[in-house]
Amino acid sequence: MNLARAIHFDESDMRVFYNPARTGEWCISGGFEFSNWSEADLTGKARQAFANGWLGVETFGRVTFVAVTRIQQQEFDVLVRRLAEHFVDIYGAPSVEAALGVAREEMAQMADLCEDHPSNTLLTVSRELTDAGVKESFRALEAQDAGLEQFAIHGDPDGLH
């Protein structure tokens, strides 16, 4: 199964997001964070997070680029639980068990987005507010022969790093 990890080409994410994701952490779209937002919420660093930030599932920080890579099922399952705990802690879900289904669905959507891309494919997200809510668009940038692997972080099956 494929998922995506945060990747940084420079220090810009450290300046444009309130809480930047850590290089190499697993990421999802995280568009759910903006479900109740209006134009009034879209200022400064919050606007940047809305416009094109992926959500890290370890620090819950944001990042502009992610790179597709393989993930082991056990790592995936740990991330589902971590996301469910986030739904309890931040969004008031009644329990981790109650939040597991939604967390699993969010993670599965990201895995589906990544599945047909080769390792090291870069992904970007862009969002806009519409009358129907938040609209997300995704773009894939294929790895170049120049060696994107020097930037991509590949995990080990024994941990989340």
C-alpha positions in Angstrom: 0.0 0.0 0.0 1.2 3.6 -0.7 0.8 6.7 1.4 2.7 10.0 1.4 5.3 11.6 3.6 6.1 15.2 4.2 8.9 16.6 2.1 10.7 20.0 2.3 12.8 21.5 -0.4 13.6 24.6 1.6 12.6 26.3 4.8 9.5 28.1 3.4 7.0 25.8 5.2 8.6 26.7 8.5 7.6 30.3 7.9 4.2 30.0 6.2 2.5 27.5 8.5 1.7 28.0 12.2 2.7 24.4 12.9 4.8 22.9 10.1 4.8 19.1 9.6 8.0 17.3 10.3 10.0 16.1 7.3 9.2 12.4 6.7 6.0 12.2 8.7 3.0 10.5 7.1 0.4 12.9 5.7 -3.2 13.0 4.6 -5.2 15.8 3.0 -6.7 17.0 6.3 -9.4 19.0 4.5 -11.8 18.1 7.3 -10.2 20.8 9.4 -11.7 23.5 7.2 -15.3 22.1 6.9 -16.8 25.0 8.9 -14.6 27.8 7.6 -15.7 30.9 5.8 -13.8 33.6 3.9 -13.3 35.4 7.3 -11.2 32.5 8.5 -8.8 32.7 5.5 -6.2 35.1 6.7 -2.4 34.9 7.1 -1.0 31.5 8.0 -4.4 29.9 8.3 -5.1 30.9 4.7 -1.9 29.2 3.6 -2.8 26.0 5.5 -6.2 26.0 3.8 -4.9 26.8 0.4 -2.3 24.1 0.0 -1.4 22.3 3.3 -1.3 18.6 3.7 -1.8 17.4 7.3 0.9 15.4 9.1 -0.6 12.6 11.1 2.1 12.6 13.7 2.5 16.3 14.6 -0.7 17.5 13.0 1.3 20.2 11.3 1.0 21.3 7.7 3.3 20.8 4.7 3.2 22.0 1.0 4.6 18.9 -0.7 4.3 15.1 0.0 6.1 12.2 -1.7 4.4 8.9 -2.3 6.1 5.9 -0.7 5.2 2.4 0.6 3.7 1.9 4.0 3.3 -1.3 6.0 -0.1 -2.3 7.2 1.0 -2.1 10.9 2.2 1.5 10.4 -1.0 2.3 8.7 -3.1 0.9 11.5 -1.1 2.9 14.1 -1.8 6.1 12.1 -5.5 5.3 12.0 -5.6 5.1 15.7 -3.5 8.3 16.1 -5.9 10.1 13.9 -8.9 8.8 15.8 -7.3 10.1 19.0 -6.9 13.5 17.3 -10.6 13.5 16.5 -11.3 12.9 20.2 -8.8 15.5 21.5 -9.4 18.3 19.0 -12.9 17.7 17.5 -14.7 16.3 20.5 -15.5 12.8 19.2 -17.1 10.8 22.0 -14.4 8.1 22.0 -11.5 6.7 20.0 -13.6 3.7 19.2 -16.4 5.9 17.8 -13.8 7.9 15.8 -12.0 4.9 14.3 -14.3 4.5 11.3 -13.9 8.1 10.2 -10.2 8.0 10.8 -9.9 4.8 8.8 -11.9 6.4 6.0 -9.6 9.5 5.9 -6.5 7.3 5.8 -8.0 5.1 3.1 -8.8 8.1 0.9 -5.2 9.1 1.1 -4.0 5.6 0.3 -6.4 5.5 -2.7 -5.0 8.9 -3.9 -1.4 7.5 -3.6 -2.0 4.0 -4.9 -1.5 4.5 -8.6 1.6 6.6 -8.3 5.1 5.3 -8.3 7.3 6.0 -5.2 8.7 9.5 -5.0 5.8 11.1 -7.0 5.2 14.5 -5.5 1.7 15.5 -4.7 0.2 18.9 -4.1 -3.2 19.9 -2.8 -5.2 23.1 -3.5 -8.4 24.1 -1.9 -11.1 26.7 -2.5 -14.3 27.6 -0.7 -17.4 27.0 -2.8 -21.1 27.3 -2.0 -21.1 23.5 -1.5 -18.2 23.7 0.9 -14.4 23.0 0.5 -13.3 21.8 -2.9 -10.0 20.0 -3.0 -7.9 19.4 -6.1 -4.7 17.3 -6.3 -1.8 17.4 -8.6 0.9 14.7 -9.2 4.4 15.6 -10.2 6.4 12.6 -11.4 9.9 12.1 -10.0 12.6 13.3 -12.3 15.6 11.2 -13.4 17.7 13.8 -11.5 17.2 11.8 -8.3 14.3 13.0 -6.2 15.2 10.0 -4.0 17.8 12.2 -2.3 14.9 14.2 -0.8 12.2 11.5 -0.2 12.2 9.8 3.2 11.4 6.1 3.2 10.1 4.5 6.4 11.2 1.3 8.0 8.6 -1.4 8.8 9.5 -1.3 12.5 8.6 2.3 13.2 7.0 5.5 12.1 10.3 7.2 11.2 
